[in-house]
Amino acid sequence: MVCQNCRNNFVIDPEDFNFYEKIKVPPPTFCPWCRFIRQMAWRNERVLYKRACDLCGKNIFSTYPAGVEFPVYCHECWWSDKWDAASYRQDYDFSRPFFLQYGELLKKVPRLGYYHVNIVNSDYANLTKDSKNIYLSFSVVRSENIFYSKTVDDSFFIFDCLNIKNSENCYENIEGDRNYNSQRLFLSRNCMNSLYLFDCSNCSNCFMSSNLRNMQFYIRNQKYSKEEYEKKIKDLNLSSRRVRKELDKEFSGLCKKALYRFTNSVNVVNSTGNNISNTKNCLHCFDVYDAENIKYSYRGFEVKDAMDLYGGGLGSEIIYECSTAINRSYNVRFSYYVPVQLRDAEYCCFCDKSSDIFGSVGVKNKEYCILNKIYPKKEFFELREKIIKQMNDLPYSDSKGRIYRYGEFFPYDLSLYAYNETLAQEFEPLGKNEALKKGYKWRDSEAKNFNSTIGVDHIPDNINDVDEKILDETLECADKGACNHRCTGVFRITSGELQFYKKEFIPLPDKCPNCRYYDRSDKIPLPFHLYHRTCMCSQSNHIHQGNCPNEFETPYAPERPEKVYCEKCYQQEVY
């Protein structure tokens, strides 16, 4: 197949055709990467604006700025009975393409300012569920007291972390599971009371080490007695930022020299991708766990029988080409933001607890609905078939000539976000001119006129020298806006944050939360890219002679510095 977006060839596997036939949809015309970016261009996670609710007037934070052409409601108003999405219903017009009519509906129906479900004290967050006290953190599920973090599940007291679950009292952990009371851990699991570990498992009281298993009291991969270990850690003066920066440099060098398993996976059967665990028959998946029979998916968990799922799962089954918060749903296709319990739905946004709906926005507890208009059951199914035929006979063409028939996810033209507000910009960064050339929208950043009261060179070095007066100060970011990370230029310290830093002897940061987030993200390979490579092992004491001939698919590109091993060589070295 030739992707109609990037014009590159891509392969549709025979089992993919079986899935498409099972759910009665045509094969895709976009390649997996272009499908991924298309959906990510609908997902704004981290860009929040101050504005007023268009119903009650209350000041809120929202993923939509003031002045957009559609109504934006606060959480309380959107979920209330003060309005009904059915009042925005439209009759179907067979003389015009479906997506043109759907785009008109999108711009009329009120939108939820940001995604929260069962949340307490978490106004400065987005895409959060069943959580409490979430601050400037995103994509958080079943967690509490989470600060400046992203993709956190079932965890507590987490600060500046990325992609972790089942953890507690952690700082600067990246790609972790079941860690406790630990700082600066990378690709580590089941570790506690440790600092600066790379690819360690079941370790406790370890420092600046890599590729350890079932160890304790290790420093720089050397064993110490309990007394020796505790004395050396105490002598490090970890409360100092200057000391921490030197340790960060050492840790960066340690990670470059360490051994990398070709993929980060645990307890998987017939599964490929990266950062996957407890999966079976999950192919080309990234940041996926507790899943079975899914493919081409990212940030999916507790889901079965799905393809092209980006963000969600939570008890869902038979999901295709869907993005964001797909919860306890069944047989949902080409849809965005499904809060809970949607069944037999296609081309829907912000719909909840409904079934047999097609091309609808914001409907709740409805059946047999098309463009928000309710029909008798028989008429609904007859009209649905006619619309599908019309979508193929009279397809939608976007500004760049890409053709959308039945079976494609929403055209980017219909997204209510600018490209640089979405995750697409993180995974495929574009400049303004390049984005506009490709037909994407762009929103220039608002001018910031915040002045710092403490310059970066005057932020106290040692956390022991900081008192609560710092809560009234505005700190200058070390990047000073000279990066491409949406640097805010300045930042504040919160009370809960300060308490954690002092309790754990962590010096104040000298970068704003956005810059810290991008520093973490840069350490892991991008999702959705797998490279065919050969094992880099040349150890003569292994079963092979000379260089290992084993080949594999890995997320680590050949030009990256990591030393990547196949499963057999890796296990011989670290187990």
PAROPA-176841 format. One record per residue (C-alpha): residue number from 1; x, y, z. Coordinates in nm, 2 decimals, m for minus. Layout:
N
nr,X,Y,Z
NUM,X,Y,Z .
...
END
This chain:
575
nr,X,Y,Z
1,0.00,0.00,0.00 .
2,0.11,0.36,m0.06 .
3,0.02,0.60,0.23 .
4,m0.18,0.88,0.09 .
5,m0.02,1.12,0.34 .
6,0.35,1.06,0.33 .
7,0.35,0.87,0.00 .
8,0.57,0.59,0.15 .
9,0.49,0.22,0.10 .
10,0.36,0.02,0.40 .
11,0.25,m0.33,0.45 .
12,m0.09,m0.46,0.58 .
13,m0.04,m0.80,0.73 .
14,m0.28,m1.08,0.66 .
15,m0.40,m1.09,1.02 .
16,m0.48,m0.72,0.99 .
17,m0.72,m0.79,0.70 .
18,m0.88,m1.05,0.93 .
19,m0.95,m0.79,1.19 .
20,m1.08,m0.54,0.94 .
21,m1.31,m0.81,0.80 .
22,m1.43,m0.90,1.15 .
23,m1.54,m0.55,1.23 .
24,m1.65,m0.47,0.87 .
25,m1.43,m0.18,0.79 .
26,m1.20,m0.12,0.49 .
27,m0.82,m0.13,0.53 .
28,m0.65,0.20,0.61 .
29,m0.50,0.44,0.35 .
30,m0.26,0.60,0.60 .
31,0.06,0.41,0.72 .
32,0.09,0.33,1.09 .
33,0.30,0.64,1.17 .
34,0.08,0.88,0.98 .
35,m0.23,0.73,1.15 .
36,m0.05,0.78,1.49 .
37,0.03,1.15,1.42 .
38,m0.32,1.21,1.28 .
39,m0.47,1.10,1.61 .
40,m0.21,1.27,1.83 .
41,m0.30,1.60,1.65 .
42,m0.64,1.56,1.83 .
43,m0.48,1.52,2.17 .
44,m0.38,1.82,2.37 .
45,m0.23,1.70,2.70 .
46,m0.01,1.97,2.85 .
47,m0.11,2.31,2.71 .
48,m0.36,2.48,2.94 .
49,m0.52,2.82,2.92 .
50,m0.70,3.05,3.17 .
51,m1.05,3.14,3.05 .
52,m1.41,3.15,3.17 .
53,m1.67,2.88,3.15 .
54,m1.92,2.98,2.88 .
55,m2.21,2.87,3.09 .
56,m2.15,2.97,3.45 .
57,m1.88,3.23,3.39 .
58,m1.64,3.07,3.65 .
59,m1.27,3.11,3.58 .
60,m1.12,2.78,3.48 .
61,m0.82,2.62,3.31 .
62,m0.89,2.46,2.98 .
63,m0.72,2.30,2.68 .
64,m0.90,2.56,2.47 .
65,m0.81,2.94,2.50 .
66,m1.07,3.21,2.52 .
67,m1.21,3.32,2.19 .
68,m1.26,2.98,2.02 .
69,m1.57,2.96,1.81 .
70,m1.74,2.68,2.02 .
71,m1.87,2.69,2.38 .
72,m1.63,2.56,2.65 .
73,m1.78,2.45,2.98 .
74,m1.63,2.38,3.32 .
75,m1.64,2.03,3.45 .
76,m1.95,2.09,3.67 .
77,m2.15,2.25,3.39 .
78,m2.06,2.01,3.12 .
79,m2.17,1.71,3.33 .
80,m2.48,1.88,3.46 .
81,m2.84,1.86,3.32 .
82,m2.83,2.24,3.24 .
83,m2.79,2.15,2.87 .
84,m2.87,1.87,2.63 .
85,m2.65,1.78,2.33 .
86,m2.96,1.66,2.15 .
87,m3.07,2.03,2.12 .
88,m2.79,2.07,1.87 .
89,m2.91,1.80,1.64 .
90,m2.88,1.82,1.27 .
91,m3.07,1.65,0.98 .
92,m2.84,1.46,0.75 .
93,m2.78,1.62,0.41 .
94,m2.69,1.37,0.14 .
95,m2.57,1.64,m0.09 .
96,m2.27,1.72,0.13 .
97,m1.98,1.51,0.26 .
98,m2.03,1.36,0.61 .
99,m1.71,1.51,0.76 .
100,m1.82,1.86,0.64 .
101,m2.14,1.82,0.84 .
102,m1.97,1.67,1.13 .
103,m1.73,1.96,1.15 .
104,m2.02,2.20,1.17 .
105,m2.16,2.00,1.47 .
106,m1.82,2.00,1.64 .
107,m1.82,2.38,1.64 .
108,m2.17,2.41,1.79 .
109,m2.18,2.15,2.08 .
110,m2.02,2.27,2.41 .
111,m1.68,2.11,2.48 .
112,m1.55,2.00,2.82 .
113,m1.26,2.23,2.92 .
114,m1.04,1.94,3.02 .
115,m1.08,1.57,3.09 .
116,m1.14,1.48,3.46 .
117,m1.33,1.18,3.59 .
118,m1.37,1.14,3.97 .
119,m1.10,1.39,4.05 .
120,m1.04,1.59,4.38 .
121,m0.83,1.91,4.40 .
122,m0.67,1.88,4.06 .
123,m0.76,2.19,3.87 .
124,m0.40,2.22,3.72 .
125,m0.41,1.89,3.54 .
126,m0.56,1.71,3.24 .
127,m0.66,1.36,3.13 .
128,m0.69,1.24,3.49 .
129,m0.91,0.97,3.63 .
130,m0.99,0.85,3.98 .
131,m0.72,1.06,4.14 .
132,m0.65,1.33,4.40 .
133,m0.42,1.62,4.44 .
134,m0.27,1.62,4.09 .
135,m0.07,1.93,4.00 .
136,0.07,2.01,3.66 .
137,0.06,1.65,3.57 .
138,m0.11,1.47,3.28 .
139,m0.25,1.13,3.18 .
140,m0.28,1.02,3.54 .
141,m0.50,0.73,3.66 .
142,m0.58,0.61,4.01 .
143,m0.31,0.81,4.18 .
144,m0.27,1.07,4.45 .
145,m0.03,1.36,4.52 .
146,0.13,1.37,4.17 .
147,0.34,1.68,4.08 .
148,0.50,1.77,3.74 .
149,0.47,1.42,3.60 .
150,0.31,1.24,3.30 .
151,0.17,0.90,3.24 .
152,0.14,0.79,3.60 .
153,m0.09,0.50,3.71 .
154,m0.17,0.36,4.06 .
155,0.10,0.57,4.24 .
156,0.14,0.81,4.53 .
157,0.37,1.10,4.61 .
158,0.53,1.12,4.27 .
159,0.74,1.42,4.16 .
160,0.89,1.49,3.81 .
161,0.84,1.14,3.68 .
162,0.76,0.99,3.34 .
163,0.59,0.67,3.25 .
164,0.57,0.49,3.59 .
165,0.31,0.28,3.78 .
166,0.25,0.12,4.11 .
167,0.51,0.34,4.27 .
168,0.54,0.56,4.58 .
169,0.75,0.85,4.71 .
170,0.96,0.88,4.39 .
171,1.14,1.16,4.22 .
172,1.27,1.18,3.87 .
173,1.19,0.82,3.78 .
174,1.16,0.73,3.41 .
175,1.00,0.41,3.28 .
176,0.95,0.25,3.62 .
177,0.72,0.00,3.80 .
178,0.68,m0.08,4.17 .
179,0.96,0.15,4.29 .
180,0.95,0.30,4.64 .
181,1.13,0.59,4.80 .
182,1.38,0.63,4.51 .
183,1.53,0.91,4.30 .
184,1.67,0.92,3.95 .
185,1.58,0.57,3.84 .
186,1.57,0.48,3.47 .
187,1.42,0.16,3.33 .
188,1.41,0.01,3.68 .
189,1.15,m0.20,3.86 .
190,1.09,m0.32,4.22 .
191,1.36,m0.10,4.36 .
192,1.35,0.08,4.69 .
193,1.56,0.34,4.89 .
194,1.79,0.38,4.59 .
195,1.94,0.66,4.38 .
196,2.07,0.69,4.03 .
197,2.00,0.34,3.90 .
198,1.97,0.23,3.54 .
199,1.80,m0.10,3.44 .
200,1.80,m0.25,3.79 .
201,1.54,m0.49,3.94 .
202,1.46,m0.60,4.29 .
203,1.73,m0.38,4.44 .
204,1.74,m0.18,4.76 .
205,1.98,0.07,4.90 .
206,2.18,0.10,4.58 .
207,2.35,0.40,4.43 .
208,2.49,0.50,4.08 .
209,2.47,0.14,3.94 .
210,2.34,m0.03,3.63 .
211,2.21,m0.37,3.52 .
212,2.18,m0.51,3.88 .
213,1.95,m0.78,3.99 .
214,1.84,m0.87,4.35 .
215,2.12,m0.66,4.51 .
216,2.15,m0.43,4.81 .
217,2.41,m0.19,4.94 .
218,2.58,m0.14,4.60 .
219,2.76,0.18,4.50 .
220,2.89,0.22,4.15 .
221,2.83,m0.16,4.10 .
222,3.05,m0.25,4.39 .
223,2.92,m0.43,4.71 .
224,2.95,m0.26,5.05 .
225,2.84,m0.34,5.40 .
226,2.53,m0.17,5.53 .
227,2.74,0.06,5.75 .
228,2.98,0.15,5.47 .
229,2.70,0.22,5.23 .
230,2.51,0.44,5.47 .
231,2.82,0.64,5.56 .
232,2.91,0.70,5.19 .
233,2.56,0.81,5.10 .
234,2.55,1.05,5.40 .
235,2.88,1.20,5.29 .
236,2.75,1.28,4.94 .
237,2.57,1.60,5.04 .
238,2.27,1.53,4.82 .
239,2.10,1.85,4.94 .
240,2.32,2.05,4.71 .
241,2.23,2.13,4.36 .
242,2.59,2.16,4.26 .
243,2.66,1.81,4.39 .
244,2.34,1.68,4.22 .
245,2.45,1.83,3.88 .
246,2.78,1.64,3.90 .
247,2.60,1.32,3.99 .
248,2.36,1.38,3.69 .
249,2.66,1.40,3.46 .
250,2.80,1.08,3.60 .
251,2.47,0.91,3.57 .
252,2.44,1.02,3.21 .
253,2.78,0.86,3.14 .
254,2.68,0.55,3.32 .
255,2.36,0.51,3.11 .
256,2.56,0.55,2.79 .
257,2.80,0.27,2.89 .
258,2.54,0.03,3.03 .
259,2.38,m0.26,2.84 .
260,2.03,m0.20,2.69 .
261,1.79,m0.48,2.63 .
262,1.66,m0.46,2.27 .
263,1.32,m0.38,2.42 .
264,1.18,m0.29,2.76 .
265,0.93,m0.56,2.82 .
266,0.82,m0.78,3.11 .
267,0.60,m1.09,3.11 .
268,0.50,m1.07,2.74 .
269,0.39,m1.34,2.49 .
270,0.42,m1.28,2.12 .
271,0.44,m0.91,2.16 .
272,0.66,m0.64,2.01 .
273,0.72,m0.27,2.07 .
274,0.86,m0.10,2.38 .
275,0.76,m0.04,2.74 .
276,0.51,m0.33,2.74 .
277,0.42,m0.57,3.03 .
278,0.17,m0.84,3.09 .
279,0.07,m0.86,2.73 .
280,m0.02,m1.14,2.48 .
281,m0.04,m1.10,2.11 .
282,0.03,m0.72,2.12 .
283,0.23,m0.61,1.82 .
284,0.39,m0.28,1.75 .
285,0.27,m0.15,2.08 .
286,0.42,0.12,2.30 .
287,0.35,0.20,2.67 .
288,0.10,m0.08,2.68 .
289,0.02,m0.32,2.97 .
290,m0.24,m0.57,3.08 .
291,m0.36,m0.62,2.72 .
292,m0.43,m0.89,2.47 .
293,m0.47,m0.90,2.09 .
294,m0.39,m0.54,2.01 .
295,m0.18,m0.37,1.75 .
296,m0.04,m0.03,1.65 .
297,m0.13,0.11,1.99 .
298,0.01,0.36,2.24 .
299,m0.07,0.42,2.61 .
300,m0.32,0.14,2.62 .
301,m0.40,m0.08,2.92 .
302,m0.66,m0.32,3.04 .
303,m0.79,m0.37,2.68 .
304,m0.85,m0.66,2.45 .
305,m0.90,m0.69,2.07 .
306,m0.80,m0.34,1.95 .
307,m0.60,m0.17,1.68 .
308,m0.49,0.19,1.65 .
309,m0.58,0.27,2.01 .
310,m0.40,0.58,2.15 .
311,m0.47,0.65,2.51 .
312,m0.71,0.44,2.71 .
313,m0.86,0.09,2.75 .
314,m0.97,0.03,3.10 .
315,m1.19,m0.27,3.04 .
316,m1.26,m0.20,2.67 .
317,m1.29,m0.45,2.39 .
318,m1.30,m0.43,2.01 .
319,m1.17,m0.08,1.96 .
320,m1.04,0.06,1.63 .
321,m0.89,0.40,1.54 .
322,m0.98,0.56,1.87 .
323,m0.80,0.82,2.08 .
324,m0.81,0.94,2.44 .
325,m0.99,0.81,2.74 .
326,m1.16,0.50,2.60 .
327,m1.31,0.34,2.92 .
328,m1.52,0.03,2.96 .
329,m1.65,0.05,2.61 .
330,m1.72,m0.21,2.34 .
331,m1.71,m0.20,1.96 .
332,m1.61,0.17,1.92 .
333,m1.45,0.30,1.60 .
334,m1.31,0.63,1.47 .
335,m1.39,0.81,1.79 .
336,m1.22,1.06,2.03 .
337,m1.26,1.10,2.40 .
338,m1.51,0.84,2.52 .
339,m1.55,0.89,2.90 .
340,m1.72,0.56,2.98 .
341,m1.94,0.29,2.86 .
342,m1.99,0.35,2.49 .
343,m2.12,0.06,2.28 .
344,m2.15,0.02,1.90 .
345,m2.04,0.37,1.83 .
346,m1.87,0.53,1.53 .
347,m1.74,0.88,1.47 .
348,m1.81,1.02,1.81 .
349,m1.65,1.28,2.04 .
350,m1.73,1.34,2.41 .
351,m2.01,1.09,2.41 .
352,m2.09,0.90,2.73 .
353,m2.29,0.59,2.83 .
354,m2.46,0.56,2.49 .
355,m2.50,0.29,2.23 .
356,m2.57,0.27,1.86 .
357,m2.46,0.62,1.78 .
358,m2.30,0.76,1.47 .
359,m2.14,1.10,1.40 .
360,m2.24,1.25,1.73 .
361,m2.09,1.50,1.98 .
362,m2.14,1.53,2.35 .
363,m2.44,1.30,2.38 .
364,m2.51,1.12,2.71 .
365,m2.73,0.83,2.78 .
366,m2.87,0.81,2.43 .
367,m2.94,0.54,2.16 .
368,m2.99,0.54,1.79 .
369,m2.84,0.89,1.74 .
370,m2.69,1.04,1.42 .
371,m2.56,1.40,1.42 .
372,m2.71,1.42,1.77 .
373,m3.06,1.35,1.63 .
374,m3.24,1.04,1.78 .
375,m3.42,0.80,1.54 .
376,m3.64,0.50,1.57 .
377,m3.42,0.19,1.59 .
378,m3.51,0.06,1.24 .
379,m3.47,0.40,1.08 .
380,m3.13,0.45,1.25 .
381,m2.98,0.13,1.10 .
382,m3.12,0.21,0.75 .
383,m2.99,0.56,0.76 .
384,m2.65,0.45,0.89 .
385,m2.60,0.22,0.59 .
386,m2.70,0.50,0.35 .
387,m2.45,0.74,0.51 .
388,m2.17,0.48,0.49 .
389,m2.24,0.44,0.12 .
390,m2.26,0.82,0.07 .
391,m1.92,0.86,0.25 .
392,m1.77,0.63,m0.01 .
393,m1.95,0.79,m0.30 .
394,m1.90,1.15,m0.19 .
395,m1.58,1.15,0.02 .
396,m1.44,1.44,0.20 .
397,m1.12,1.60,0.06 .
398,m0.90,1.81,0.30 .
399,m0.70,2.12,0.21 .
400,m0.41,1.90,0.09 .
401,m0.61,1.67,m0.12 .
402,m0.62,1.37,0.12 .
403,m0.94,1.17,0.07 .
404,m1.15,1.05,0.36 .
405,m1.41,0.78,0.31 .
406,m1.58,0.56,0.56 .
407,m1.31,0.38,0.77 .
408,m1.07,0.67,0.83 .
409,m1.03,0.86,1.15 .
410,m1.13,1.23,1.16 .
411,m0.94,1.45,0.92 .
412,m0.70,1.69,1.09 .
413,m0.90,1.98,0.94 .
414,m1.17,1.91,1.20 .
415,m0.94,1.91,1.50 .
416,m1.01,2.20,1.74 .
417,m0.65,2.22,1.84 .
418,m0.35,2.38,1.67 .
419,m0.08,2.13,1.58 .
420,0.17,2.28,1.83 .
421,m0.07,2.24,2.11 .
422,m0.09,1.86,2.07 .
423,0.12,1.55,2.12 .
424,0.18,1.54,1.75 .
425,0.43,1.83,1.80 .
426,0.62,1.63,2.06 .
427,0.65,1.32,1.84 .
428,0.69,1.49,1.50 .
429,0.82,1.85,1.58 .
430,0.75,2.11,1.31 .
431,0.82,2.47,1.27 .
432,0.53,2.71,1.21 .
433,0.59,2.75,0.84 .
434,0.63,2.37,0.79 .
435,0.32,2.30,0.99 .
436,0.11,2.55,0.79 .
437,0.25,2.41,0.46 .
438,0.13,2.06,0.56 .
439,m0.22,2.20,0.63 .
440,m0.20,2.21,1.01 .
441,m0.32,2.49,1.22 .
442,m0.08,2.69,1.44 .
443,m0.13,2.90,1.75 .
444,0.14,3.15,1.84 .
445,0.24,3.14,2.21 .
446,0.10,3.42,2.42 .
447,0.35,3.68,2.52 .
448,0.47,3.63,2.88 .
449,0.56,3.93,3.09 .
450,0.65,3.76,3.41 .
451,0.95,3.89,3.59 .
452,1.17,3.67,3.82 .
453,1.24,3.78,4.17 .
454,1.53,3.53,4.20 .
455,1.76,3.49,3.91 .
456,1.88,3.14,3.82 .
457,2.23,3.21,3.96 .
458,2.08,3.31,4.30 .
459,1.85,3.01,4.36 .
460,1.97,2.86,4.69 .
461,2.21,2.57,4.62 .
462,2.12,2.37,4.93 .
463,1.76,2.28,5.03 .
464,1.86,2.32,5.39 .
465,1.90,2.69,5.33 .
466,1.55,2.73,5.20 .
467,1.25,2.83,5.41 .
468,0.89,2.91,5.33 .
469,0.97,3.26,5.21 .
470,1.06,3.09,4.88 .
471,0.69,3.03,4.82 .
472,0.64,3.40,4.76 .
473,0.92,3.42,4.50 .
474,0.93,3.38,4.13 .
475,1.23,3.18,4.01 .
476,1.41,3.22,3.68 .
477,1.43,2.91,3.45 .
478,1.79,2.82,3.35 .
479,1.68,2.79,2.99 .
480,1.54,3.14,2.99 .
481,1.31,3.07,2.70 .
482,1.59,2.99,2.46 .
483,1.47,2.63,2.40 .
484,1.19,2.47,2.20 .
485,1.02,2.33,2.51 .
486,0.75,2.59,2.57 .
487,0.97,2.73,2.84 .
488,0.77,2.96,3.07 .
489,1.08,3.16,3.16 .
490,1.00,3.16,3.53 .
491,0.83,2.93,3.78 .
492,0.70,2.91,4.13 .
493,0.75,2.66,4.41 .
494,0.44,2.52,4.58 .
495,0.40,2.43,4.95 .
496,0.36,2.06,4.89 .
497,0.66,2.06,4.66 .
498,0.88,2.24,4.92 .
499,0.78,1.99,5.19 .
500,0.88,1.70,4.97 .
501,1.21,1.85,4.87 .
502,1.31,1.92,5.23 .
503,1.19,1.58,5.35 .
504,1.39,1.40,5.08 .
505,1.69,1.63,5.08 .
506,1.63,1.74,4.72 .
507,1.76,2.08,4.61 .
508,1.53,2.33,4.44 .
509,1.51,2.28,4.06 .
510,1.65,2.55,3.84 .
511,1.43,2.48,3.54 .
512,1.06,2.54,3.48 .
513,0.83,2.23,3.47 .
514,0.81,2.23,3.09 .
515,1.18,2.22,3.04 .
516,1.22,1.95,3.30 .
517,0.95,1.74,3.13 .
518,1.13,1.77,2.79 .
519,1.46,1.68,2.95 .
520,1.31,1.36,3.07 .
521,1.13,1.29,2.74 .
522,1.46,1.32,2.54 .
523,1.60,1.03,2.73 .
524,1.36,0.77,2.58 .
525,1.31,0.67,2.22 .
526,1.01,0.79,2.03 .
527,0.71,0.55,2.01 .
528,0.60,0.38,1.70 .
529,0.94,0.35,1.54 .
530,1.10,0.00,1.53 .
531,1.44,m0.06,1.36 .
532,1.58,m0.38,1.24 .
533,1.92,m0.43,1.40 .
534,2.18,m0.68,1.49 .
535,2.30,m0.75,1.85 .
536,2.60,m0.54,1.94 .
537,2.75,m0.80,2.17 .
538,3.11,m0.92,2.08 .
539,3.18,m1.10,2.41 .
540,3.40,m1.41,2.35 .
541,3.26,m1.59,2.66 .
542,2.91,m1.61,2.51 .
543,2.78,m1.89,2.29 .
544,2.86,m1.71,1.97 .
545,3.20,m1.66,1.81 .
546,3.29,m1.30,1.74 .
547,2.99,m1.06,1.70 .
548,2.65,m1.20,1.79 .
549,2.44,m1.26,1.47 .
550,2.10,m1.23,1.64 .
551,1.87,m0.98,1.48 .
552,1.57,m0.81,1.63 .
553,1.33,m0.51,1.61 .
554,1.41,m0.24,1.85 .
555,1.30,0.12,1.93 .
556,1.67,0.23,1.95 .
557,1.77,0.38,1.62 .
558,2.11,0.28,1.48 .
559,2.25,0.63,1.53 .
560,2.17,0.64,1.90 .
561,2.45,0.58,2.15 .
562,2.30,0.29,2.35 .
563,2.47,m0.05,2.35 .
564,2.18,m0.27,2.25 .
565,2.19,m0.65,2.31 .
566,1.96,m0.93,2.21 .
567,1.77,m1.12,2.48 .
568,2.02,m1.41,2.51 .
569,2.33,m1.19,2.54 .
570,2.16,m0.94,2.77 .
571,2.06,m1.22,3.01 .
572,2.41,m1.36,3.02 .
573,2.54,m1.02,3.12 .
574,2.29,m0.90,3.38 .
575,2.12,m1.20,3.53 .
END
